[in-house]
């Protein structure tokens, strides 16, 4: 049973929610100054000092999405090379690695994507996360979570009424995540398949509708049957 978990990106949005959640696990949070995933020496120092049974990899580059188009060097350096660095060092010490991937690695055209479905990212953010996931896939002592989550309240004033996804709020995501820590492989994780507008309006009544004109694929929904079977057990 894993007890001590080292967290990269410990000052990020999801980590802040995780810190407020009661858990039997001992999460040790590190920020970029304490653990720089682009620096192998920094990774080695932390792994040797903390000696975790698992690394929860949350560090990386996400928003704004446009940064992955305008600054691919930064996107590659953090999301791909940084993740590869962690995989390499965890492999040397046989430390389990949990990697947060994204639903954006699926094409987003027909929806209902299973973990075994063909993958084809539709933007550079998705490609950067798939690049990191590719390294993690090579390491069998790992868990990859293809996630679709957001913070509460929803930060935008409008939401797509014709884009279907599996959004779930961080608070609800954490509850599911804590049940998966000892699993391995790849698991889709999110909420009910619905349009972004349908998801948001339940808690943000003044949200306005908008429609994708090609900038977002229309059906990014994932099949969550594997997750449901695990949770039931």
N, C-alpha and C positions, 0 to 999 in steps of 0.2 A: 504494500500500500504506500503510495506516494504521500509524503507529509510536507516536506520543504520544497517550495516552488519559487524559483527566481523569475521575476517579471521584468522584461525589458519594456521601455515606454511607460514607465510607472507613473508618469504625470499626465498621461493622455486621458481622453474622455471616458473610455470604457474602464480604464484602471481606477479612475476616481469613483465610479459606481461600485466596482468590485470591492474597494476599500471599505465601503459602508455596509457590506453584506456579511452576515455571520457565516462562518465556514469552519470546518474541522481542519482545513489546510493552513499551513503557515506560509503566507505569501510574503515574499521579500521584494519590495518595489525599488527599482532603480531608474533614475532619469538619465538623460543623455550624457551629462557630465560624469556620472558615476559609472555608466556602462555605455560605451560608444560602439555600436555594432559594426561600424566601418573600421574599427581598430582591433586587430587580432590580439594584441597585447592586453587591451582592456578587457576583452572577453575572457581570455585565459586567467587573468588576475581575479576576476569576479567568480568564475567557476571554481577556482582553487580555494578562494577565501570562503565562499558560502557553501560549497559542496552540496548543491541542490539535487533532489531526486528527479527534478523536472524543470525545464525552462518554458515559461509561457511567453511567447514572442509577440508583443504588441507594438513594438517600435517600428516606425516606418513613416512613409509619406502618403497622405490621403487627400485631404482637401486643401485648397480648391482644386477641383479636377483639372482645370486648365493648366496647372503647373506641370502636369505630366506630359503635356504637349509642348509647352514653352521651355521647359528645362529637363530634357530627358536624362541629362547627365546626373542630376540630383535624384531623379526617380530611379534610375538604374542603380546608382550607388547605394541608396538606402534599401529599397524594396527587393532588389535582386542580389547585389553583392553582399550587402549587410546580412541578409538571410543565409546566403551561402556560407559566410563566415561562421555564423552560429551553428549551422548544420555540421560543418567540418569539426568544430571544437566539441560539440556534444557527442559526435560520433567517437572521437578519441577517448572520451570518458564514459561512454555508454549512458549518457544522460538523456532521458526522454525529452522530446521537443514537441510543444503544442503550437501550431501555426494558424493564425487567423487569415484565411484566404477570403475570397469574395464571390458572390453570385455573378459578378461582372465577368467572370471568366467564361460563362456560357454565352452562346450567340445572341440569345434574347429574341428569337423570332417566333418559335412555336411554344415555348414554355414547358412546364412539367419536366424539367431536366433532372434526371437521376445522377447519382454520383458516377455512374458508368457511362453517362451520355458523352458524346463528342464535345470537346471544348474549343471555343474560338472567341477570345475576348473581342469586344467591339470598341474599346478605347484603350489609350495608353496606360491608364491606371490598371485596367484588367490585365494587360500584358505584363506590367511590372509585378503584379501579384502572382501571376502564373509563373513568371520567371523564378520567383522565390519558392513557389510551391513545387516546381520541378526538382529543385535541390532537396526539399523535404521528402518528396516521394521516393527518392533514392535511399532514404534512411528509414528503415523499418520500425525503429523504436520512436514512432512519431504519431501524432494525431493532427489531421488537417480538417479545419472547420470552415466550410464554404458558407460564409455568413452574410446575412442581409439584415442589418440593424441600424438604428439611428437614435439620437438623443431625444429626450422629452423635456420641454416642449419642442416640437418640430421647428427648426430654425427659419424656415422659409415661409413667406406669406401666401404662396400659391403652391399647388401640387398637381401633378399630372393626372388627368382624369381618363387617359387612354393608355397608360403604362401600368402593366400588371407586375407586381413583385411580391416578396414575402417579408416586408418590413416588420420588425419587432423592436420595441423600445429596449434600451440597454438594461433597465431594471428587470425586465422579464427574460431577457437573454441570459443574464447572469444565473438565474435560477436553473435554467436548462443546462448551461455550461458546467455548473458544479456537479452535475450528474454524469458528465462525460469524461472527466479528467483522466480516469483510468482506462479509457478506451484507446484503440489504435485504428489507423486507417483513415478513411475520408468520410465525413458526414456533412450533409446539407443541414443548415440550422437557420431557422427563421420562424415567421408566423404564418397566418392564413394567407393564401394567395388571393390578392385583391388589388384594385388600382391604388396608386399612391394617395389619390384624393379620398377614397373610401376609408383608407387607414387613418389618415390625418384628421379628417373631419370629426371623428369620434371624440377627440380631445381638444381640437382647435376649431371651434365652431365658425370662426370668421375667415377660414382659409378659402382662397379663391381657386377656381378651376383654371388649369391651363392644359394645352395639348401639345404633344410632341409632334413636330413636323419633320422628323427624321433624325433629330439630334440624340434621341433615346430610342432603342428598340422597344417594341410595344409589349412583348411578353417575356419577361425575365424570370417568371415564376419557376420555383424548384419543386421537385417531388420530395416530400418529407417522410415517406413511408419508413425508411430505414431509421430515422430519428424516432418516430413514434413507437416502433418496435422496441428500441433500446429503452426508452422512457417507461414503457409498460412493464418491462422486466424489473 
